[in-house]
Amino acid sequence: MLRSLIRLYLIVLIGGGLTIAFINISFSQLFHERVTQTERDTDRTYAFVLEDYLQRHVGPERAAALEELKKHGAQDFRLMTTDEVKPLIGERQWRELRDGKLVLNDDTTSYYLPLSDGTVVNSRRYEATTVEIQAFAYALVALATLLSVVVWVLYHWRELRKLEAAARAFGAGNLSTRAQLSKKSNIYDLSQQFNEMAQQIEASILHQREMMHGISHELKTPLARLEFGLALLQSPESPERQRERQMALRKDVRELDELVTELLTLSRLEQGDGHRLLMQVSVDELLDSVAASMSNDVADRSLTLSVSTAGMSAAGTGAAVTPAGRAPVSRMPIARTPTYHVCDPKLVARALLNLLRNSTRYARQAISLSATAGAAGALVLIVEDDGPGIPLAERNRIFEPFHRLDSSRDRHTGGFGLGLAIVRRVALVHGGDVRLEEAASGGARFVVTLPALPLPVPVKGSVPQDAAHHG
């Protein structure tokens, strides 16, 4: 803090010194006419007496008279002709000199007084100043500046020390530390920025801790089953039993592989929008591709999946994906212009697949996937089921990694608790959001909003990708 005070004081001193120097050098030229008029008014009597004295001494006596004047003053008088003076002064000053007026040179350090006989008296302007007094005056200015700076710094010193103490405590590991400053403080906005930063860092660290705890918990179960299964393989059993054991082990390995894949996907999404690949996508083709990928799962559970983009324009289309043995897929023969949206088709398809797989676990009969147009060109994707729904108290935490409900939606229904977390991150990297509502049937209704994004400039040599194949 002392170093900052010294630097501030030096800056003020240097600035003040440069200002004084500028005033002393430039003001005499900027205000030359006014200074000249002031000199004439101030020295009017002096000029009259000097001229009268020299007029009474003419010829050879005038030089002796000037020498006598020098003995009684500090000025260095000399006599000049008008022709000698003309090159030393400006045109305006020359005209005033011819009119019989006292004039000053450009830097106002000397004057020229015309006499009635055409002679000009030249002498330096004399200002009675004492070096000691002048130094004392500047010292007082420097002291007053120092006091002003100290008062200003002390006003902030205490608040800065509070902010410094909060930063030290936070750096020492106390993540709940916040800077408590008065709203009247000039660094209050800085303290608020520090508090916001500390809150985000604390939330990030806590999130990482929860992630590590969840990962450890999720890995323990399949690893324990693998270890137990390997031990059982060493025991003598029938070939059929051995094959069952091997199938169970392969299932556990696939489960581990799926968990690692989900974790890697979530990790990439949490790094921001650097992993997204934006392109213009046909909304109809994207939804049809996702629905086709879910057709087997829907059929296995005897469910009905309806797909609709009727909300994208005045003339919409609809399709239904039904399980085997029921009515085939039907489409409304209505011609319409395809609707496009700029997004990452792989990520959006992944989010929709996660929502649909989540719905197939809990839906009783029907699931719907629809797209509508939102405000300012946004794309709104809705996945709805007729299952038991999610309690209101759990809706804020349902998108957290590894979070599961204790009742109908738990580990026994499948999944790792990462699907909805991935959905949320997909929405965030697109600048949108996802929310959970209650469907009219009482089930879960997930609404994903993707705002309108500018189409990226294509890179030379890149190969365009078809959005319909990103399912």
C-alpha positions, 0 to 999 in steps of 0.5 A, spaced: 500 500 500 505 504 501 508 503 494 502 505 491 501 511 495 508 513 493 507 512 486 501 516 486 504 522 489 510 522 484 505 522 479 501 528 482 508 531 483 510 530 476 504 532 473 504 538 477 511 540 475 509 539 468 503 544 469 507 549 472 513 549 467 507 549 461 504 555 464 511 559 465 513 557 458 507 558 454 502 563 458 507 569 456 506 567 449 499 565 449 497 572 453 502 576 450 498 582 448 494 582 455 501 582 459 504 587 455 498 592 457 498 590 464 506 592 463 504 599 460 499 600 466 503 598 471 510 602 469 506 608 466 509 612 472 516 609 471 516 610 464 515 617 464 520 618 469 525 614 465 523 618 459 524 625 462 530 623 465 534 621 459 531 627 455 534 632 460 541 628 458 542 629 451 548 627 446 554 625 450 551 626 457 546 620 455 551 615 456 553 617 462 546 618 465 545 611 463 551 608 467 549 612 473 542 609 472 545 602 472 549 603 479 542 604 482 538 598 479 539 591 477 536 593 470 541 593 464 539 599 460 542 600 453 540 605 447 538 602 440 535 605 434 529 603 431 532 600 425 536 595 430 529 594 434 525 592 428 528 585 427 527 583 434 520 584 435 514 582 431 510 587 426 504 588 431 509 590 436 513 594 431 507 598 429 505 600 437 513 602 438 512 607 432 506 609 436 510 611 442 508 605 446 512 601 450 512 593 447 515 587 450 519 582 446 515 575 444 517 571 451 516 578 455 523 578 458 525 585 456 521 591 454 523 597 449 521 604 450 521 609 445 523 616 446 521 622 443 527 623 439 527 616 436 531 613 440 529 606 444 531 604 451 531 597 452 532 593 458 530 586 461 524 586 465 526 585 473 521 581 477 523 582 485 523 574 487 527 571 492 530 564 491 528 561 498 521 564 498 520 561 491 523 554 494 518 555 500 512 556 496 513 550 492 515 546 498 508 548 501 505 546 494 508 539 494 506 538 502 499 540 500 499 535 495 501 530 499 496 531 504 491 531 499 493 524 496 494 521 503 487 523 505 484 520 499 488 514 500 486 513 507 479 513 505 480 507 501 485 504 505 481 500 510 476 498 504 482 495 500 485 492 506 478 488 507 478 486 500 485 484 500 483 480 507 477 476 503 482 474 497 487 471 502 482 467 506 479 465 499 485 463 497 487 459 503 481 455 502 475 458 505 471 458 499 465 461 503 469 468 504 466 474 501 468 481 501 463 485 506 464 493 504 459 499 504 455 501 498 458 508 499 465 505 498 468 507 491 471 500 490 464 497 492 463 495 485 470 491 485 468 488 491 461 485 488 465 483 482 470 479 487 464 476 490 461 474 484 467 470 482 468 467 489 461 464 488 462 462 481 469 458 483 466 455 490 460 453 485 465 450 480 469 446 486 463 444 489 460 441 483 467 438 481 467 434 488 460 432 487 462 429 480 468 426 483 463 423 489 458 421 484 463 418 479 466 414 485 460 411 487 458 409 480 464 406 478 464 402 485 458 397 483 460 395 476 467 394 479 465 390 485 460 385 480 466 384 475 471 382 481 465 378 484 464 375 477 471 373 475 472 370 482 466 365 480 469 364 474 474 360 477 469 355 481 468 349 477 461 350 474 457 347 468 458 350 461 452 353 461 453 357 468 460 359 465 456 362 459 451 366 464 457 368 468 461 371 462 455 374 459 454 378 466 461 380 465 460 383 458 454 387 461 458 390 466 463 392 462 458 395 457 455 399 463 462 401 464 464 403 457 457 407 457 458 411 463 465 413 461 462 415 454 457 419 458 462 422 463 467 424 457 461 427 453 459 431 459 466 434 460 466 436 453 460 440 454 462 443 460 468 446 457 463 451 453 461 452 446 468 450 443 466 443 441 460 445 438 459 445 430 454 449 428 450 448 421 443 449 418 439 444 420 432 441 417 428 441 423 423 436 420 429 431 418 432 432 425 426 430 428 425 424 424 432 422 424 431 422 432 424 418 432 427 413 427 433 411 432 428 410 438 423 406 434 425 399 436 425 402 444 418 405 443 416 398 440 419 394 445 415 397 450 409 398 446 408 405 446 406 410 441 411 416 439 408 422 436 412 427 432 410 434 430 412 440 427 406 443 426 408 449 430 414 451 426 409 454 420 402 455 418 402 449 415 405 443 419 406 436 418 405 430 423 408 423 423 407 417 428 412 412 430 408 406 433 410 399 435 410 393 431 403 390 430 400 396 430 398 401 425 404 403 420 407 410 420 402 415 417 404 422 414 399 428 413 400 429 405 401 437 406 406 441 402 410 446 406 417 449 406 422 446 410 424 449 416 431 450 418 435 452 424 442 453 426 445 449 431 449 443 432 445 437 430 449 431 433 448 435 440 441 437 439 440 429 437 443 427 443 439 431 447 433 429 444 435 422 445 436 422 452 430 425 453 426 420 449 430 414 453 428 418 459 421 418 457 420 411 455 422 408 462 416 412 465 411 413 460 405 409 460 402 409 453 404 415 449 410 420 448 410 426 444 416 430 440 414 436 437 418 443 435 415 450 435 417 457 433 419 461 439 421 468 440 426 472 436 427 466 431 428 461 437 427 453 436 423 450 442 423 442 442 418 439 447 418 432 449 412 429 453 410 423 456 404 420 460 408 417 466 408 419 473 411 425 473 416 429 477 415 432 484 415 439 484 421 439 490 425 435 485 424 439 479 430 444 480 435 438 481 433 433 476 438 436 471 444 435 476 449 430 475 448 423 478 441 426 481 436 421 482 429 420 485 428 416 491 421 413 488 419 412 481 425 414 477 431 411 480 437 406 478 433 400 477 430 403 471 436 404 468 441 410 466 447 413 470 443 420 472 447 424 467 442 424 461 438 430 463 445 433 465 447 433 458 441 435 456 442 442 460 449 443 458 447 442 450 442 447 451 447 452 455 452 451 449 447 453 444 445 459 449 439 457 451 436 453 456 431 447 458 426 447 463 421 441 466 414 442 466 408 438 468 404 435 462 397 435 461 396 428 462 400 429 469 407 426 466 413 430 465 414 435 459 421 437 458 422 444 454 428 445 450 429 453 447 435 454 442 435 461 440 437 463 433 444 463 432 448 466 426 450 461 420 458 460 421 462 462 415 464 456 412 472 454 412 475 453 405 476 446 404 471 443 409 466 438 407 458 440 408 455 435 413 448 432 412 444 434 418 439 428 417 445 423 418 446 426 425 441 421 429 
